[in-house]
């Protein structure tokens, strides 16, 4: 089969019954996955090399900041000392920022890894992030292969690796972990493995505040199935759907119990970080300020990325993508637009929303078939721009991601 020919998976859309595409998690690598993963690794390793080179010329340690940048410090502190042991008081407002704002799965994994292996907590954090990035890339390829074939799946992985903020995949942040859990939970939904979908969604809910988007996707497809089958669905669907939100809900209630406000405590903690859903009021204020006073390049680019995400979501819907992918991406886009907080961080919040890139990947795959040199130029430009911008953000940008 040609690399550009649609795989058997592409001939059966999500929810189909073709047994040839119902691949178990224990299967060997799908056809074409190795080149796609090699492409992903090449882009991200180039990014790491560029960061090391920039730090060398600036007289900094080669990999300065990868494990100790911004939020990474909070995760490492939680991993070593537990919750309720670190606060920060904002000088401008007096707000008390607490470590309860950070979800527990990543610091728990860090603690396990550095306890078992003879490495530092920072090295453990990077090992987990890099491993999760690779697992996420394969999960993304698997979804793309099932729905559209090898060429689109490869392009999807490559574009995801070359996003402007894909440097986040190289540092000790939680986006790689969320993306890995989300991709495989969504794959489980597409193949109707409801228990897997629920368990992975629950873990995604323990990884980041936006992790509940995975449970939302599982729940939406479950409702669709229940209506379509008039309630005659397997027990696994009911169990998996019930499990899916438990991670997110459980942590929110745990924080609430520790603050003395079971249902509102977590949201009070988040407000101290200027993180709340304000229906886009904060985004409008940012846009007004940007138009009136301008800003560093980081902010206009963040705005462009958010606008592009909205347009790509519309294209994803028009493309007839599976409901699970639409709901997952849509919830992340909604949170990004409707949430307050630093606007420079919004592109990072969209990094796990890989389904948004499907229209781009399909376009690149068609271009590769018709005009390979043009497709190669576009892909190379995206990769170079991603590496350059990521290096700037991490070494000279001085803007929290």
C-alpha positions in Angstrom: 0.0 0.0 0.0 1.3 3.4 -0.9 2.1 5.8 1.9 -0.4 8.2 0.3 -3.2 5.6 -0.1 -5.9 5.6 2.5 -5.5 2.9 5.1 -8.3 0.5 5.7 -9.0 2.5 8.8 -9.8 5.5 6.7 -12.6 3.6 5.1 -14.6 3.2 8.3 -15.6 6.3 10.2 -15.8 6.4 14.0 -18.4 4.0 15.4 -18.1 1.6 12.4 -18.1 -2.1 12.8 -15.2 -3.1 10.6 -13.1 -5.4 12.8 -9.9 -4.6 10.8 -9.7 -1.2 12.5 -10.5 -2.2 16.1 -6.9 -2.4 17.1 -6.2 -3.4 20.7 -3.9 -1.2 22.8 -1.4 -4.0 22.9 -0.9 -4.1 19.1 2.4 -3.4 17.4 3.0 0.0 15.8 0.5 0.9 13.1 1.8 1.1 9.5 3.7 4.3 9.0 3.8 5.2 12.7 7.5 4.9 13.0 8.2 7.6 10.4 5.6 9.8 12.0 7.1 9.4 15.4 10.6 10.0 14.0 9.3 13.2 12.4 7.9 14.2 15.8 11.2 13.4 17.6 13.3 15.2 15.0 11.3 18.5 15.4 11.3 18.4 19.2 15.0 17.4 19.4 15.9 20.2 17.1 14.0 22.5 19.4 15.9 21.2 22.4 19.2 21.7 20.5 18.3 25.3 19.7 17.4 26.0 23.3 20.7 24.5 24.4 22.6 26.6 21.8 20.9 29.8 22.7 21.6 29.2 26.4 25.3 28.5 25.6 25.7 31.8 23.8 23.9 33.6 26.7 26.2 32.0 29.2 23.5 30.0 30.9 23.4 26.2 31.6 22.6 24.4 28.4 19.1 23.2 29.4 18.3 26.0 31.8 14.7 26.4 32.6 13.3 23.1 31.2 12.5 21.7 34.6 12.3 24.9 36.7 10.2 27.4 34.7 7.2 29.1 36.1 4.5 26.4 37.0 7.2 23.7 36.9 8.5 24.9 40.3 5.1 24.5 41.9 4.8 20.9 40.5 8.2 20.0 41.8 7.5 21.5 45.2 4.2 19.5 45.5 6.1 16.4 44.4 8.6 16.8 47.2 6.6 18.4 50.0 3.0 17.7 49.3 0.0 20.1 49.2 -0.6 23.0 51.6 3.1 23.7 51.9 3.6 26.6 49.5 1.9 30.0 49.0 2.7 33.2 47.2 1.2 36.6 48.0 0.8 39.0 45.1 2.3 42.4 46.0 -0.2 44.2 43.7 -3.5 42.8 45.0 -2.6 40.9 48.2 -4.1 37.7 46.7 -2.8 34.5 48.3 -1.9 32.0 45.6 -1.9 28.4 46.9 -0.5 25.1 45.6 -4.1 23.7 45.6 -4.6 25.3 42.2 -2.4 22.5 40.6 -3.8 19.1 39.9 -2.2 16.1 41.5 -1.4 13.5 38.8 1.8 15.0 37.4 3.5 15.7 40.8 2.4 12.3 42.0 4.2 10.7 39.0 7.2 12.8 39.6 7.5 11.6 43.2 7.1 8.0 42.1 9.8 8.3 39.4 12.4 10.1 41.4 11.8 7.7 44.3 12.3 4.6 42.2 15.0 5.9 39.9 18.3 7.5 41.0 17.5 10.9 39.4 16.6 14.3 40.6 12.9 15.5 40.8 13.6 17.9 37.9 15.0 15.0 35.7 12.0 12.9 36.7 9.6 15.7 35.7 11.3 16.0 32.3 11.3 12.2 31.8 7.6 12.0 32.4 6.8 15.0 30.1 9.0 13.7 27.2 7.6 10.2 27.5 4.0 11.6 27.6 4.8 13.7 24.5 5.8 10.6 22.6 2.8 8.6 23.9 0.5 11.5 22.9 2.1 11.7 19.4 1.4 8.0 18.8 -2.2 8.4 20.1 -2.7 11.3 17.7 -1.3 9.2 14.9 -3.6 6.3 15.8 -6.7 8.5 15.6 -5.6 10.1 12.4 -4.8 6.7 10.8 -8.1 5.3 11.9 -10.2 8.2 10.5 -8.2 9.4 7.4 -5.3 7.1 6.7 -1.5 7.2 6.9 -0.7 10.4 5.1 -3.1 12.5 7.1 -2.0 10.9 10.4 1.6 11.7 9.7 0.8 15.2 8.8 -1.3 15.6 12.0 1.6 14.5 14.2 4.0 16.7 12.3 1.8 19.8 12.6 1.2 19.2 16.3 4.9 19.0 16.8 5.4 22.3 15.0 2.8 24.5 16.6 4.2 27.8 17.9 3.9 26.8 21.5 5.0 23.2 21.1 8.1 24.1 23.1 5.8 23.3 26.1 6.2 19.7 25.2 9.9 20.0 26.0 9.5 21.4 29.6 8.1 20.2 32.9 4.5 21.1 32.2 1.3 19.1 32.3 0.1 19.6 28.7 2.0 16.5 27.4 0.4 14.3 30.0 -3.1 15.7 29.4 -2.7 15.2 25.6 -1.5 11.6 26.0 -4.4 10.7 28.2 -6.9 12.6 26.0 -5.7 11.1 22.8 -6.0 7.5 24.0 -9.3 8.1 25.8 -10.7 9.5 22.6 -9.3 6.6 20.6 -11.1 4.3 23.1 -14.3 6.2 22.5 -13.9 5.9 18.7 -13.4 2.1 19.1 -16.2 1.8 21.7 -13.9 0.6 24.5 -15.9 2.4 27.2 -14.1 1.3 30.3 -10.7 2.4 28.9 -12.3 5.6 27.8 -13.7 6.3 31.3 -10.5 5.4 33.2 -8.3 7.5 30.9 -10.7 10.4 31.1 -10.7 10.2 34.9 -6.9 10.3 34.8 -7.0 13.3 32.4 -9.2 15.0 34.9 -6.5 14.6 37.5 -3.8 16.1 35.3 -5.1 19.7 34.5 -8.2 21.9 35.2 -9.1 21.6 31.5 -8.9 17.8 31.8 -12.7 17.6 32.2 -13.0 18.3 28.5 -12.2 14.6 28.0 -15.0 13.5 30.3 -17.3 15.9 28.4 -16.4 14.2 25.2 -17.0 10.7 26.6 -20.3 11.8 28.1 -21.5 13.4 24.8 -20.8 10.3 22.8 -22.4 8.1 25.5 -25.6 10.2 25.3 -25.6 9.9 21.6 -25.3 6.1 21.8 -28.0 5.9 24.4 -30.4 7.9 22.3 -29.5 6.1 19.1 -29.9 2.6 20.7 -32.9 3.7 22.8 -31.1 2.8 26.0 -30.0 -0.7 24.9 -26.3 -0.1 25.4 -23.6 -2.3 27.0 -23.0 -2.1 30.8 -19.4 -0.9 30.0 -20.8 2.3 28.5 -22.7 3.2 31.7 -19.7 2.3 33.9 -17.1 4.1 31.7 -19.3 7.2 31.5 -19.7 7.3 35.2 -16.0 6.9 35.9 -14.9 9.6 33.4 -15.6 12.7 35.5 -14.4 11.3 38.8 -10.8 12.5 38.7 -11.7 16.1 38.1 -14.7 16.2 40.4 -12.8 14.3 43.1 -9.9 16.7 43.2 -12.2 19.8 43.2 -14.1 18.4 46.1 -10.9 17.5 47.9 -9.7 21.0 47.7 -13.1 22.3 48.7 -13.0 20.1 51.8 -9.6 21.4 52.8 -10.6 25.1 52.4 -13.9 24.6 54.3 -16.1 25.3 51.3 -16.8 21.9 49.7 -18.3 23.1 46.4 -16.7 26.6 46.1 -13.3 26.3 47.7 -11.4 25.2 44.6 -12.8 28.0 42.5 -11.9 30.5 45.3 -8.3 29.2 45.1 -8.3 29.6 41.3 -9.6 33.2 41.5 -6.5 34.1 43.5 -4.6 33.1 40.3 -7.0 35.3 38.2 -8.3 32.1 36.7 -12.0 31.9 36.3 -14.6 31.6 33.6 -15.9 35.2 32.9 -17.5 34.5 29.5 -14.8 36.3 27.6 -14.8 39.6 29.6 -11.1 39.3 30.3 -10.4 38.5 26.7 -12.3 41.6 25.5 -10.4 43.8 28.0 -7.1 42.4 26.7 -8.1 43.0 23.1 -9.0 46.6 23.9 -5.7 47.2 25.7 -3.7 45.6 22.9 -5.4 47.7 20.2 -5.0 50.9 22.3 -1.4 50.4 23.6 0.2 47.6 21.6 2.3 45.0 23.2 5.3 42.7 22.8 5.2 40.1 19.9 4.0 37.4 22.3 0.6 39.0 22.8 -0.4 39.7 19.2 0.7 36.2 18.3 -1.4 34.7 21.1 -4.4 36.6 19.8 -3.7 35.2 16.2 -3.5 31.7 17.6 -6.8 32.0 19.5 -8.6 33.4 16.4 -7.1 30.6 14.3 -8.3 28.0 16.8 -11.9 29.3 16.4 -11.7 29.2 12.6 -10.1 25.7 12.7 -12.9 24.5 15.1 -15.5 25.7 12.5 -13.6 23.8 9.8 -13.5 20.7 12.0 -17.3 20.8 12.5 -17.9 21.3 8.7 -15.5 18.5 8.0 -17.9 16.1 9.8 -15.4 14.9 12.4 -16.5 12.5 15.1 -18.5 14.0 17.9 -15.9 13.0 20.5 -13.2 15.1 18.8 -15.6 18.0 18.2 -16.7 18.2 21.9 -13.2 17.8 23.3 -11.7 20.5 21.0 -14.8 22.7 21.5 -14.6 22.7 25.3 -10.9 23.6 25.2 -11.6 26.5 22.8 -14.5 27.7 24.9 -12.4 27.6 28.1 -9.6 29.5 26.3 -11.9 32.2 25.0 -14.2 32.5 28.0 -11.5 32.2 30.7 -9.6 35.0 32.4 -6.0 34.9 33.2 -2.7 35.8 31.3 -3.4 36.0 27.6 0.1 34.9 26.7 -0.7 31.5 28.2 -3.8 30.8 26.1 -2.0 29.2 23.2 -0.6 26.7 25.7 -4.1 25.8 26.8 -4.9 25.0 23.2 -1.9 22.7 22.7 -3.9 19.5 23.8 -6.7 20.4 21.3 -5.0 18.4 18.5 -8.3 17.7 16.7 -8.3 21.4 15.6 -5.3 20.5 13.4 -7.1 17.9 11.4 -8.2 20.3 8.6 -4.6 21.5 8.3 -3.3 17.9 8.2 -5.8 16.9 5.5 -4.8 19.9 3.4 -1.1 19.1 3.8 -1.7 15.5 2.8 -3.6 16.5 -0.3 -0.8 19.0 -1.2 1.8 16.2 -0.7 -0.1 14.1 -3.2 -0.4 16.8 -5.8 2.6 19.1 -5.1 5.0 17.5 -2.7 7.6 20.3 -2.9 5.0 22.8 -1.8 3.9 20.6 1.1 7.5 20.1 2.2 8.1 23.8 2.1 5.0 24.5 4.2 5.9 21.8 6.7 9.6 22.9 7.0 8.5 26.5 7.5 6.2 25.6 10.3 8.9 23.5 12.0 11.6 26.2 11.7 9.2 28.9 13.0 8.1 26.7 15.9 11.7 26.0 16.9 12.7 29.7 16.6 9.7 31.0 18.6 10.0 28.3 21.2 13.6 29.1 21.7 12.8 32.8 22.1 10.0 32.0 24.6 12.2 29.9 26.8 15.5 31.8 26.7 14.7 35.5 26.0 11.0 36.0 26.1 10.7 36.6 29.8 6.9 36.0 29.5 5.4 33.2 31.6 4.0 30.4 29.5 
